[in-house]
């Protein structure tokens, strides 16, 4: 096996709830946004590049029951983290306008990160469903109505099982 695969397998595999994944992503993006503001003067490209691995890690670390939350919480985390990068002035109104403008101008990064989280969550869900299905159930009919006993006769009386209304009308 390549050394990168071995190194990735040694990484921790925490399982976050949907809320935990959202809080993790939001806190990490706010910290990265603040670092971007301090070190790179709020570079949107640096912020966007840092957003993509946060999306991937969030989608990988969310537990299987909460996979649908990964593509939902990462755009919220992007909006939380862009507050220090936006650089608005003049109070709350100026800051809010700067955040909305930054979200509009950098929507490409937002879409890319959401796509990354969505693809990872979808692949994980498909693999999980395949594992649950099992190898021996692929070609068999499933469900309670799969073997209804021939032509749908109930008890061999010639009356179709459709409820009391139909059975009473045939007498």
Protein Blocks (a to p, Z undefined) as FASTA:
>chain_A
ZZklmmmmmpccddddfklmmmmmmmmmmmmmmmmmmmnnopaklmmmmmmmmmmmmmmm
pcfklmmmmmmmmmmmmmmmmmmmnopghijklmmmmmmmmmmmmmmmmmmmmmmmmmmm
mmmmmmmmmmmnopmlmmpcedjklmnopnopahhnopacebjklmmmmZZ
